[in-house]
């Protein structure tokens, strides 16, 4: 079974803290702050187009599979609104 959730809220209200209980996940962090949880994660650097971002995601998912033996059950983008803003301003 699969579920997709979008969690939204004001800054510093604990959205990222909700991830603490996740198992077998990979987090792509792009909210501008250091990722503080003990979870597998990628700090997403600046990118100039969406294809760069997609290449990074694909590469890191493959790396996760090589290390862990399977793809993650859950992929998290923190923060998707920041990624959307980056894509919009890179046009």
Secondary structure as a PSIPRED ss2 file (coil, helix, strand):
# PSIPRED VFORMAT (PSIPRED V4.0)

   1 X C   1.000  0.000  0.000
   2 X C   1.000  0.000  0.000
   3 X C   1.000  0.000  0.000
   4 X C   1.000  0.000  0.000
   5 X C   1.000  0.000  0.000
   6 X C   1.000  0.000  0.000
   7 X C   1.000  0.000  0.000
   8 X C   1.000  0.000  0.000
   9 X C   1.000  0.000  0.000
  10 X C   1.000  0.000  0.000
  11 X C   1.000  0.000  0.000
  12 X C   1.000  0.000  0.000
  13 X C   1.000  0.000  0.000
  14 X C   1.000  0.000  0.000
  15 X C   1.000  0.000  0.000
  16 X H   0.000  1.000  0.000
  17 X H   0.000  1.000  0.000
  18 X H   0.000  1.000  0.000
  19 X H   0.000  1.000  0.000
  20 X H   0.000  1.000  0.000
  21 X H   0.000  1.000  0.000
  22 X C   1.000  0.000  0.000
  23 X C   1.000  0.000  0.000
  24 X C   1.000  0.000  0.000
  25 X E   0.000  0.000  1.000
  26 X E   0.000  0.000  1.000
  27 X E   0.000  0.000  1.000
  28 X E   0.000  0.000  1.000
  29 X E   0.000  0.000  1.000
  30 X C   1.000  0.000  0.000
  31 X C   1.000  0.000  0.000
  32 X C   1.000  0.000  0.000
  33 X C   1.000  0.000  0.000
  34 X C   1.000  0.000  0.000
  35 X C   1.000  0.000  0.000
  36 X C   1.000  0.000  0.000
  37 X C   1.000  0.000  0.000
  38 X C   1.000  0.000  0.000
  39 X C   1.000  0.000  0.000
  40 X C   1.000  0.000  0.000
  41 X E   0.000  0.000  1.000
  42 X E   0.000  0.000  1.000
  43 X E   0.000  0.000  1.000
  44 X C   1.000  0.000  0.000
  45 X C   1.000  0.000  0.000
  46 X C   1.000  0.000  0.000
  47 X C   1.000  0.000  0.000
  48 X C   1.000  0.000  0.000
  49 X C   1.000  0.000  0.000
  50 X H   0.000  1.000  0.000
  51 X H   0.000  1.000  0.000
  52 X H   0.000  1.000  0.000
  53 X H   0.000  1.000  0.000
  54 X H   0.000  1.000  0.000
  55 X H   0.000  1.000  0.000
  56 X H   0.000  1.000  0.000
  57 X H   0.000  1.000  0.000
  58 X H   0.000  1.000  0.000
  59 X H   0.000  1.000  0.000
  60 X H   0.000  1.000  0.000
  61 X H   0.000  1.000  0.000
  62 X H   0.000  1.000  0.000
  63 X H   0.000  1.000  0.000
  64 X H   0.000  1.000  0.000
  65 X H   0.000  1.000  0.000
  66 X H   0.000  1.000  0.000
  67 X H   0.000  1.000  0.000
  68 X H   0.000  1.000  0.000
  69 X C   1.000  0.000  0.000
  70 X C   1.000  0.000  0.000
  71 X C   1.000  0.000  0.000
  72 X C   1.000  0.000  0.000
  73 X C   1.000  0.000  0.000
  74 X E   0.000  0.000  1.000
  75 X E   0.000  0.000  1.000
  76 X E   0.000  0.000  1.000
  77 X E   0.000  0.000  1.000
  78 X E   0.000  0.000  1.000
  79 X C   1.000  0.000  0.000
  80 X H   0.000  1.000  0.000
  81 X H   0.000  1.000  0.000
  82 X H   0.000  1.000  0.000
  83 X H   0.000  1.000  0.000
  84 X H   0.000  1.000  0.000
  85 X H   0.000  1.000  0.000
  86 X H   0.000  1.000  0.000
  87 X H   0.000  1.000  0.000
  88 X H   0.000  1.000  0.000
  89 X H   0.000  1.000  0.000
  90 X C   1.000  0.000  0.000
  91 X C   1.000  0.000  0.000
